[in-house]
Amino acid sequence: MPFLQRITLDWSELPEADKEQFPFNIRPIRQIDELRFRSNVTFFIGNNGSGKSTLLEAIGVSCGFSVVGGRDLTIKKEKDNESLANIMRLSWLPKVSHGLFFRAETFDTFAGYIDELAKDPYIGFQAYAPYGGKSLNEQSHGQAFLTFFQNRLGRKGLYLLDEPESALSPQNQLAFLSMIRDLEKSGNAQFIIATHSPIIMAYPGAQILQFTETTLEPISYEDTDHFNLTRDFLNHRERYFRALFDDGEAEE
């Protein structure tokens, strides 16, 4: 049973003029009055710019999380999504206070922040203790992601992850799924994940919510473009190359 049961957006609190401004004018988000979470693992999927990261970030702001990492971080990045959080209400059962917002595109900023903490004479190498005792910048990008997940996803909480697959090899994406499984089945974690990865979104029993150009709607894994396009490409890649390159070099 998910901790965060639902979110509601109270559009009556928003002046009419603001409804035409970002992020309120994102059409899938405008469709939301109430959104219920029916699984411990929910995926937001859709094309770039469809609003999935915007909504995920607004949930993080409503929870009090930094948009870079967790509640314990001091890095802040001002975004208009905070105004979306102003009309958002969260319903919990039970309420959990721990969690974090992981944003792949700002991970380097986060890793640099930890390195700066390590230079503080009052903190020193203790800054690396939650991350395996080693600078995240001394690891490959994918290894740093896994180290972060292994060391920060252990407590009972809500975990909001934006494109966690972006630095992970296919093998490490499978390792990440195993990590999610262990936490979710222990009853200690709820995940809401924005992803493009057909491997990640294949997680069994997950709720998949698809952001289209106009709507936000549930979809089964086998009906997603991510699944069907990937399968079709792997089975018929020469046909795709002919259509893409149009130079007659790809042969069946």
C-alpha positions as CSV (number, residue, x, y, z in Angstrom):
1,M,0.0,0.0,0.0
2,P,1.6,3.3,-1.0
3,F,2.3,5.9,1.7
4,L,1.3,8.8,-0.6
5,Q,-2.2,7.9,-1.6
6,R,-3.2,10.8,-3.9
7,I,-2.4,14.3,-5.0
8,T,-5.1,16.9,-5.8
9,L,-4.7,20.2,-7.6
10,D,-7.0,23.0,-6.5
11,W,-7.4,25.1,-9.6
12,S,-9.8,27.4,-7.8
13,E,-6.8,28.9,-6.0
14,L,-5.2,30.0,-9.2
15,P,-6.0,33.3,-10.9
16,E,-7.4,32.9,-14.5
17,A,-4.4,34.7,-16.0
18,D,-2.0,32.3,-14.4
19,K,-3.6,29.3,-16.0
20,E,-2.1,30.2,-19.3
21,Q,1.4,30.4,-17.9
22,F,4.0,27.6,-17.4
23,P,3.7,25.2,-15.7
24,F,-0.1,25.5,-15.5
25,N,-0.6,25.5,-19.2
26,I,0.9,22.0,-19.7
27,R,-2.2,20.2,-21.0
28,P,-1.8,16.8,-19.2
29,I,-1.3,18.6,-15.9
30,R,-4.3,20.7,-16.5
31,Q,-6.4,17.5,-16.6
32,I,-5.5,16.7,-13.0
33,D,-8.0,17.3,-10.3
34,E,-7.1,14.2,-8.4
35,L,-4.4,11.6,-9.1
36,R,-4.4,8.4,-7.1
37,F,-1.3,6.1,-6.6
38,R,-2.4,2.5,-6.7
39,S,1.0,0.8,-6.3
40,N,4.2,1.2,-4.4
41,V,5.9,1.8,-7.7
42,T,4.6,4.3,-10.2
43,F,6.1,5.4,-13.5
44,F,5.6,8.7,-15.3
45,I,6.3,8.2,-19.0
46,G,5.9,10.4,-22.0
47,N,7.9,12.4,-24.6
48,N,10.3,15.2,-23.6
49,G,8.3,18.3,-22.5
50,S,5.2,16.4,-21.7
51,G,5.2,17.4,-18.1
52,K,6.2,14.3,-16.2
53,S,9.3,15.8,-14.6
54,T,7.4,19.0,-13.9
55,L,4.8,17.1,-11.9
56,L,7.3,14.9,-10.2
57,E,9.3,18.0,-9.1
58,A,6.2,19.7,-7.8
59,I,5.5,16.7,-5.6
60,G,9.0,16.9,-4.3
61,V,8.6,20.5,-3.4
62,S,5.3,19.8,-1.7
63,C,7.2,17.1,0.4
64,G,9.8,19.6,1.3
65,F,12.6,17.9,-0.6
66,S,15.4,19.8,-2.4
67,V,15.1,19.5,-6.2
68,V,18.7,18.1,-6.2
69,G,18.6,15.5,-3.5
70,G,16.9,15.0,-0.1
71,R,15.6,17.0,2.7
72,D,19.0,17.2,4.2
73,L,20.5,19.1,1.3
74,T,20.9,22.9,1.2
75,I,21.2,23.2,-2.6
76,K,18.2,25.0,-4.0
77,K,17.2,25.5,-7.6
78,E,14.4,28.0,-8.1
79,K,11.9,26.8,-10.6
80,D,8.3,27.7,-11.6
81,N,7.2,24.2,-10.5
82,E,7.2,25.6,-6.9
83,S,4.1,27.6,-7.9
84,L,2.4,24.3,-9.1
85,A,3.2,23.0,-5.6
86,N,1.3,25.9,-4.2
87,I,-2.0,24.5,-5.4
88,M,-1.1,20.8,-4.7
89,R,-2.4,18.9,-1.7
90,L,-1.0,15.5,-0.6
91,S,-2.9,12.7,1.1
92,W,-1.0,10.2,3.1
93,L,-1.6,6.8,4.8
94,P,0.5,6.9,6.9
95,K,2.5,10.2,6.6
96,V,6.2,9.6,6.1
97,S,8.7,12.4,6.5
98,H,11.8,10.8,5.0
99,G,12.6,10.6,1.3
100,L,14.4,12.4,-1.5
101,F,14.1,13.8,-4.9
102,F,16.8,12.5,-7.3
103,R,17.3,14.4,-10.5
104,A,19.7,12.9,-13.0
105,E,20.6,16.1,-14.8
106,T,21.7,17.8,-11.6
107,F,23.6,14.9,-10.1
108,D,27.0,16.4,-11.0
109,T,26.0,19.5,-9.0
110,F,25.1,17.2,-6.1
111,A,28.4,15.2,-6.3
112,G,30.3,18.5,-6.3
113,Y,28.4,19.7,-3.3
114,I,29.4,16.6,-1.3
115,D,33.1,17.2,-2.3
116,E,32.8,20.8,-1.0
117,L,31.4,19.5,2.3
118,A,34.4,17.1,2.6
119,K,36.7,20.1,2.5
120,D,35.0,21.6,5.5
121,P,37.4,21.0,8.5
122,Y,34.4,20.3,10.8
123,I,33.0,17.7,8.4
124,G,35.9,16.2,6.4
125,F,35.6,12.8,5.0
126,Q,32.4,12.1,7.0
127,A,30.7,13.8,4.1
128,Y,31.4,10.6,2.1
129,A,30.0,8.2,4.8
130,P,26.5,8.0,3.2
131,Y,28.1,7.2,-0.2
132,G,30.4,4.3,0.6
133,G,33.2,6.5,2.0
134,K,34.3,7.7,-1.4
135,S,33.8,10.8,-3.6
136,L,31.1,10.2,-6.1
137,N,33.3,12.1,-8.6
138,E,36.0,9.4,-8.2
139,Q,33.6,6.8,-9.7
140,S,32.2,6.4,-13.2
141,H,28.9,8.1,-13.7
142,G,27.0,4.8,-13.6
143,Q,28.9,3.6,-10.5
144,A,28.2,6.9,-8.8
145,F,24.5,6.5,-9.5
146,L,24.4,3.0,-8.1
147,T,26.4,4.1,-5.0
148,F,24.0,6.9,-4.4
149,F,21.0,4.5,-4.7
150,Q,22.5,1.8,-2.5
151,N,23.3,4.2,0.3
152,R,20.4,6.6,0.2
153,L,17.4,4.4,-0.5
154,G,17.5,2.3,2.6
155,R,15.2,4.1,5.0
156,K,11.4,4.1,5.1
157,G,10.3,6.9,2.8
158,L,9.0,8.3,-0.5
159,Y,11.6,8.3,-3.3
160,L,11.0,10.5,-6.3
161,L,13.5,9.7,-9.1
162,D,13.8,11.6,-12.4
163,E,15.4,9.5,-15.1
164,P,17.5,7.3,-12.8
165,E,18.5,5.1,-15.8
166,S,20.4,7.9,-17.6
167,A,23.9,6.7,-16.5
168,L,23.1,3.1,-16.0
169,S,24.1,0.3,-18.4
170,P,21.3,-2.3,-19.1
171,Q,23.0,-4.7,-16.6
172,N,22.9,-2.0,-13.9
173,Q,19.4,-1.1,-14.7
174,L,18.5,-4.7,-13.8
175,A,20.5,-4.3,-10.6
176,F,18.5,-1.1,-9.9
177,L,15.3,-3.0,-10.4
178,S,16.4,-5.6,-7.8
179,M,17.2,-2.8,-5.4
180,I,13.7,-1.4,-5.9
181,R,12.2,-4.8,-5.3
182,D,14.0,-5.4,-2.0
183,L,12.9,-2.0,-0.7
184,E,9.3,-2.1,-2.0
185,K,8.6,-5.6,-0.7
186,S,9.9,-4.8,2.7
187,G,7.2,-2.1,3.0
188,N,9.8,0.6,3.5
189,A,9.6,2.5,0.2
190,Q,7.3,4.1,-2.3
191,F,8.8,5.1,-5.6
192,I,7.5,7.6,-8.2
193,I,9.8,7.5,-11.2
194,A,10.0,9.5,-14.4
195,T,11.7,7.3,-17.0
196,H,12.2,6.6,-20.7
197,S,13.7,3.1,-20.1
198,P,11.7,0.1,-21.2
199,I,13.7,-2.0,-18.8
200,I,13.0,0.1,-15.8
201,M,9.2,0.5,-16.5
202,A,8.9,-3.3,-16.9
203,Y,8.9,-3.6,-13.1
204,P,6.2,-6.1,-12.2
205,G,3.0,-4.7,-10.7
206,A,3.9,-1.1,-11.3
207,Q,1.4,1.6,-12.1
208,I,2.3,3.3,-15.4
209,L,0.9,6.8,-16.1
210,Q,1.4,8.1,-19.6
211,F,1.7,11.8,-20.4
212,T,0.5,12.5,-23.9
213,E,0.2,15.8,-25.7
214,T,-3.2,16.4,-24.1
215,T,-3.9,13.8,-21.3
216,L,-2.5,11.8,-18.4
217,E,-3.8,8.3,-18.5
218,P,-2.9,4.8,-17.2
219,I,-1.4,2.4,-19.7
220,S,-0.2,-1.2,-19.6
221,Y,3.4,-1.9,-20.2
222,E,2.8,-3.9,-23.4
223,D,0.9,-0.9,-24.8
224,T,3.6,1.7,-24.3
225,D,5.5,3.0,-27.3
226,H,8.7,2.3,-25.4
227,F,8.0,-1.4,-25.4
228,N,6.6,-1.7,-28.9
229,L,9.2,0.5,-30.6
230,T,12.1,-1.1,-28.8
231,R,10.9,-4.6,-29.7
232,D,10.1,-3.7,-33.3
233,F,13.5,-2.0,-33.7
234,L,15.4,-5.0,-32.3
235,N,13.5,-7.4,-34.6
236,H,13.6,-5.2,-37.7
237,R,16.5,-2.7,-37.3
238,E,17.4,-2.8,-41.1
239,R,14.0,-1.5,-42.0
240,Y,14.4,1.4,-39.6
241,F,17.9,2.2,-41.0
242,R,16.5,2.3,-44.5
243,A,13.8,4.7,-43.4
244,L,16.1,6.8,-41.4
245,F,19.1,7.0,-43.7
246,D,17.4,6.5,-47.0
247,D,20.8,5.6,-48.6
248,G,20.2,2.0,-49.5
249,E,23.1,0.7,-47.4
250,A,21.1,-1.3,-44.9
251,E,20.3,-4.8,-46.2
252,E,17.9,-7.4,-44.8
